[in-house]
Amino acid sequence: MSVFLVASAIKIIVVFTVIMVGVALLTLAERRICAWMQDRLGPNRVGPQGLLQPAADGLKNLVKEETLPAQADRVLFMLAPTMSFVPALLTFAVIPFATPLPTRWGDVDMVVADLPVGFLYILAFGSLGVYGIVLAGWSSNNKYSLLGGLRATAQMISYEIAMGLSTVAVLLIAGNVTLTDVIAKQSQSLFTWNVFPLSLAYFIFLVAAFAETNRLPFDLPEAEGELIAGYHTEYSAMKFSMFYIAEYSNMVTASALMTTLFFGGWDIPFTTWDNTPPWTILKTLATLTMFSAKVVLFLFLYIWVRWTLPRFRYDQLMALGWKVMLPLALTYVTVIATAIWFLHDGLGWTYDTRFALALFALNLVLAVPLFFVLDRGRIVAGSVVEA
């Protein structure tokens, strides 16, 4: 028991320290990538190549004056940034990020808390972040902040349903809600990664993940042109910074979750060497590197989309969530469950590469009416005026 407690304490300290440092560097990466996309210079004055810019920004926010609106609810106003920040960190606790690490006291699982209901834990805690945003908007006693909080509530509820339904397909294949088992099910080959047999589920999850993290093109809760920054208009100094720390932490967690559910987690493609005991330090380092690389690619995608696409109108945002994403997720779960039952019970196939490719072909067939027939510019391009 003492070994377990010590190992858990070390993992908590290391993992959350890495996340906090990574979030700080991610703010720098976003500004530099944005500058690269716009053919200009980003922050490059503080430290070598601007690497100390996050430290300068953090110091600036620490020494800035804290403000408190006269008519604000003092307790909730102070509590809201924490309520937005903490769930983002807690969600990462159940995501496995490497193979077990062998030690003289036994194998140590490379996950902070290997819960048997890890997937349900993520859905539960991931939805708590909206409370911080809503309370920030309401407690500020500012009409623009309140509108931002209301938008965040409607948006996150709308897309959380589609996100939850899209992951049902993953559970149908894995047969388990433990994330280590979800990864193990994908480790047979590259084509058994869930992104192939569940391509449309991944698409739904990806869109919902952008909406859940309030990133462009779904950043309506903080639309500067309409709400002068929305729910955090009245915040300053570190309380203001905590909302951005929460946003970037949510990006990291969502990227890690997409890696785990659809891209094999820490699985290294084209080899089974990393999936079988005995566990070694080399395997742990190799799988940790692979997991980190996949997460970084998703973070780059977040940044790429932000500086490429304009935001939706609010009516488009809600229409996409309720008229497209929710019916699509419900229909998809029904179709994929029927296909899995037919392949497994009707044809007697076990889950392998052949099984996954059959489901991939079904996804391609379903994608044709979805992307080329159903929409035709009615939802996503609804602002275009016909001649």
C-alpha positions in Angstrom: 0.0 0.0 0.0 2.8 2.4 0.8 4.4 1.8 -2.6 1.1 2.5 -4.3 0.7 5.8 -2.3 4.2 6.9 -3.1 3.9 6.0 -6.8 0.5 7.8 -7.0 1.9 10.9 -5.4 4.9 11.0 -7.8 2.6 10.5 -10.8 0.3 13.3 -9.6 3.2 15.8 -9.1 4.9 14.9 -12.4 1.8 14.7 -14.6 0.2 17.9 -13.4 3.5 19.8 -13.4 4.1 18.7 -17.1 0.5 19.8 -17.9 1.0 23.3 -16.3 4.3 23.8 -18.0 2.9 22.5 -21.3 0.0 24.9 -21.1 2.3 27.8 -20.6 4.4 26.8 -23.6 1.2 26.1 -25.6 0.3 29.8 -25.3 3.7 30.6 -26.8 3.3 28.0 -29.5 -0.1 29.4 -30.5 1.3 32.9 -30.9 4.3 31.8 -32.9 2.2 29.5 -35.1 -0.3 32.3 -35.6 2.5 34.6 -36.7 3.9 32.0 -39.0 0.5 31.5 -40.7 0.1 35.3 -41.0 3.6 35.8 -42.3 4.8 38.0 -39.4 6.9 37.9 -36.3 5.6 36.5 -33.1 6.9 37.1 -29.6 10.7 36.7 -29.9 12.2 39.2 -27.5 11.9 37.7 -24.0 14.5 35.0 -23.7 16.1 33.0 -26.6 13.5 32.8 -29.5 10.9 34.2 -27.1 10.9 31.1 -24.9 10.5 33.1 -21.7 7.5 35.0 -23.0 5.0 32.7 -21.0 7.0 33.5 -17.8 6.8 37.2 -18.5 3.1 37.0 -19.1 2.6 35.1 -15.9 4.6 37.6 -13.9 2.7 40.4 -15.4 -0.6 38.9 -14.4 0.7 38.2 -10.9 1.6 41.8 -10.2 -1.4 43.4 -11.9 -4.1 44.9 -9.8 -7.1 42.7 -8.9 -10.5 44.3 -9.6 -13.9 43.5 -8.2 -17.0 45.0 -9.6 -19.0 46.9 -7.0 -22.2 44.9 -7.6 -20.7 41.5 -8.2 -21.4 38.5 -6.1 -18.0 38.4 -4.3 -17.9 34.7 -3.4 -19.0 33.3 -6.7 -16.9 35.9 -8.6 -13.8 34.7 -6.9 -14.7 31.0 -7.1 -15.7 30.8 -10.8 -12.1 30.8 -12.3 -11.2 27.9 -10.0 -14.4 26.0 -10.9 -13.4 26.4 -14.6 -9.8 25.4 -14.1 -9.9 22.4 -11.7 -12.1 20.0 -13.8 -9.8 20.4 -16.7 -6.9 19.0 -14.7 -8.9 16.3 -12.9 -10.2 14.9 -16.2 -6.6 14.0 -17.3 -6.1 11.8 -14.3 -7.6 8.7 -15.9 -6.0 8.8 -19.3 -3.2 6.2 -19.8 -0.1 7.8 -21.4 2.4 4.9 -21.7 2.9 1.2 -21.0 3.6 0.2 -17.4 7.0 1.2 -16.0 8.9 -1.7 -14.4 10.4 -1.0 -11.0 12.0 -3.2 -8.2 8.6 -3.0 -6.4 6.6 -4.1 -9.4 5.0 -2.6 -12.5 3.6 0.9 -12.2 0.7 1.8 -14.4 1.4 5.0 -16.4 -1.9 6.6 -15.5 -2.6 8.7 -12.4 -5.8 6.8 -11.5 -6.6 3.6 -13.4 -10.3 3.7 -12.7 -12.5 0.8 -14.0 -15.1 3.5 -15.0 -12.5 5.9 -16.4 -14.5 6.8 -19.4 -17.6 7.7 -17.4 -15.4 9.7 -15.1 -14.3 11.8 -18.0 -17.8 12.5 -19.2 -18.8 13.4 -15.7 -15.9 15.7 -14.8 -15.6 17.2 -18.3 -19.1 18.6 -18.0 -18.3 20.5 -14.8 -16.2 23.2 -16.5 -19.3 24.9 -17.7 -20.3 25.8 -14.2 -17.2 28.1 -13.8 -18.1 29.9 -17.1 -21.8 30.3 -16.2 -21.0 31.5 -12.7 -18.4 33.9 -14.0 -20.9 35.5 -16.3 -23.7 35.7 -13.7 -21.7 36.8 -10.7 -20.1 39.7 -12.6 -23.5 41.5 -12.8 -22.6 42.6 -16.3 -25.1 42.1 -19.2 -22.4 41.1 -21.7 -20.8 38.7 -19.3 -24.3 37.2 -18.6 -24.9 36.7 -22.3 -21.6 35.0 -22.6 -22.4 32.6 -19.7 -25.8 31.8 -21.2 -24.2 31.1 -24.6 -21.7 28.8 -23.0 -24.4 26.9 -21.2 -26.5 26.3 -24.4 -23.4 25.5 -26.5 -21.9 23.0 -24.1 -25.2 21.2 -23.4 -25.9 21.0 -27.2 -22.6 19.5 -28.1 -22.0 17.4 -25.0 -25.0 15.2 -26.0 -23.5 14.5 -29.4 -20.0 13.9 -27.9 -21.4 11.4 -25.5 -23.3 9.5 -28.2 -20.3 9.4 -30.5 -18.3 7.6 -27.8 -21.0 5.0 -27.4 -19.7 3.5 -30.7 -16.2 3.2 -29.1 -17.7 1.3 -26.1 -19.6 -1.0 -28.5 -16.3 -2.1 -30.0 -14.2 -2.1 -26.8 -16.9 -3.8 -24.7 -15.5 -2.0 -21.7 -15.4 1.5 -20.1 -11.8 1.2 -18.9 -9.5 3.3 -21.1 -6.6 0.8 -20.9 -8.9 -1.8 -22.4 -10.0 0.6 -25.1 -6.3 1.1 -26.0 -5.6 -2.7 -25.9 -8.5 -3.3 -28.3 -6.9 -1.0 -30.9 -3.4 -2.4 -30.6 -3.8 -5.3 -33.1 -2.9 -3.2 -36.2 -3.0 0.3 -37.6 -6.5 -0.4 -39.1 -7.9 -1.4 -35.8 -7.4 2.1 -34.5 -11.0 3.4 -34.0 -10.5 6.2 -36.4 -10.9 3.7 -39.2 -13.9 1.5 -38.1 -15.6 4.6 -36.4 -14.6 7.4 -38.8 -17.9 9.3 -38.4 -17.9 8.9 -34.7 -14.4 10.5 -34.7 -15.7 13.4 -36.9 -18.6 14.0 -34.5 -16.3 13.8 -31.5 -13.8 16.2 -33.1 -16.4 18.8 -33.9 -18.0 18.5 -30.4 -14.5 18.8 -28.8 -14.0 22.1 -30.5 -17.3 23.3 -29.2 -16.7 22.0 -25.7 -13.4 23.8 -25.4 -14.9 27.1 -26.7 -12.4 27.3 -29.6 -13.0 28.8 -33.0 -15.2 28.4 -34.9 -17.3 27.8 -31.7 -16.0 30.6 -29.4 -19.4 32.4 -29.2 -19.2 32.7 -25.4 -16.3 35.2 -25.8 -17.0 36.8 -29.1 -15.2 40.1 -28.9 -17.2 41.9 -31.5 -20.5 41.1 -29.8 -19.8 40.6 -26.1 -16.6 42.6 -25.5 -14.9 39.3 -24.4 -18.0 37.7 -22.8 -18.1 35.9 -19.5 -14.6 37.1 -18.4 -15.1 40.8 -19.3 -14.9 41.9 -15.6 -11.9 39.8 -14.7 -8.3 40.9 -14.4 -4.9 39.7 -13.3 -4.6 36.0 -12.4 -8.3 35.4 -12.2 -8.4 36.4 -15.9 -5.5 34.1 -16.7 -7.1 31.1 -15.0 -9.8 31.1 -17.7 -7.1 30.8 -20.4 -5.2 28.2 -18.4 -8.5 26.2 -18.2 -9.1 26.6 -21.9 -5.6 25.3 -22.8 -5.8 22.6 -20.2 -9.1 21.5 -21.8 -7.4 21.5 -25.2 -4.7 19.2 -23.9 -7.2 16.9 -22.2 -9.5 16.7 -25.3 -6.4 16.0 -27.5 -5.3 13.2 -25.2 -8.9 11.8 -25.2 -9.1 11.8 -29.0 -5.7 10.1 -29.1 -6.9 7.4 -26.6 -10.3 6.8 -28.0 -9.6 6.9 -31.8 -5.8 6.8 -32.5 -4.7 3.9 -30.4 -3.5 5.9 -27.4 0.2 5.1 -26.8 0.2 2.3 -29.4 3.1 2.5 -31.9 1.8 1.6 -35.4 3.2 -1.3 -37.5 4.5 -3.2 -34.5 3.3 -5.3 -31.7 6.5 -5.0 -29.7 5.2 -2.3 -27.5 2.0 -4.1 -26.5 3.3 -7.3 -25.0 5.1 -8.1 -21.7 7.7 -8.1 -20.4 7.6 -4.3 -19.8 10.8 -2.4 -20.1 11.9 1.2 -19.5 12.5 1.5 -23.3 8.9 0.5 -24.0 7.6 3.0 -21.5 9.7 5.8 -23.1 8.8 4.9 -26.7 5.1 4.7 -26.0 5.2 7.9 -24.0 6.9 9.6 -26.9 4.3 8.3 -29.4 1.4 9.4 -27.1 2.9 12.9 -26.8 3.5 13.2 -30.5 -0.2 12.3 -31.2 -1.4 14.9 -28.6 0.9 17.6 -30.1 -0.6 17.0 -33.6 -4.1 17.5 -32.2 -3.0 20.7 -30.4 -1.6 21.9 -33.7 -4.9 21.2 -35.3 -6.7 23.3 -32.7 -4.4 26.2 -33.4 -4.6 25.7 -37.2 -8.4 25.8 -37.2 -8.5 28.9 -34.9 -6.4 31.0 -37.3 -8.1 29.6 -40.5 -11.9 29.6 -40.0 -14.2 32.4 -39.0 -16.7 31.8 -36.2 -20.3 30.7 -36.8 -23.3 32.9 -36.2 -25.1 31.9 -33.0 -28.1 30.5 -34.9 -25.7 28.4 -37.1 -24.0 27.1 -33.9 -27.2 25.9 -32.4 -28.6 24.6 -35.6 -25.5 22.5 -36.2 -25.7 21.1 -32.7 -29.4 20.1 -32.6 -30.3 19.7 -36.3 -27.2 17.9 -37.6 -24.9 16.6 -34.8 -27.5 15.1 -32.5 -29.6 13.3 -35.2 -26.4 12.2 -36.9 -25.0 10.7 -33.7 -28.2 8.9 -32.9 -28.5 7.5 -36.4 -24.8 6.5 -36.4 -25.0 4.6 -33.1 -28.0 2.6 -34.4 -26.3 1.8 -37.7 -22.9 0.9 -36.3 -24.5 -1.3 -33.5 -26.5 -3.2 -36.1 -23.3 -3.6 -38.3 -21.3 -4.9 -35.3 -24.0 -7.3 -34.4 -24.3 -8.7 -37.9 -20.5 -9.1 -38.3 -20.1 -10.6 -34.9 -23.2 -12.8 -34.5 -24.4 -13.1 -38.1 -21.0 -13.9 -39.7 -19.1 -15.1 -36.7 -16.2 -12.7 -37.1 -14.0 -11.7 -34.2 -12.7 -8.2 -34.0 -9.6 -8.0 -36.1 -8.3 -6.0 -39.2 -10.9 -7.6 -41.5 -13.7 -6.6 -39.1 -12.3 -3.0 -38.8 -12.0 -2.6 -42.6 -15.6 -3.8 -43.1 -16.8 -1.1 -40.7 -14.5 1.4 -42.4 -16.2 0.7 -45.7 -19.6 1.2 -44.1 -18.4 4.6 -42.7 -17.3 5.7 -46.2 -20.7 4.8 -47.6 -22.4 6.8 -44.8 -20.1 9.8 -45.4 -21.3 10.3 -49.0 -24.9 11.3 -48.1 -23.7 13.2 -45.0 -21.2 15.5 -46.7 -22.5 15.8 -50.2 -26.3 15.4 -50.0 -27.7 16.3 -46.6 -26.2 19.8 -46.0 -25.7 21.5 -49.4 -25.0 24.8 -47.7 -28.1 24.9 -45.6 -26.5 24.7 -42.2 -22.8 25.4 -42.3 -23.0 28.0 -45.1 -26.3 29.4 -44.1 -25.2 33.0 -44.3 -24.7 32.8 -48.0 -27.3 34.8 -49.9 -28.5 33.1 -53.1 -28.6 35.3 -56.2 
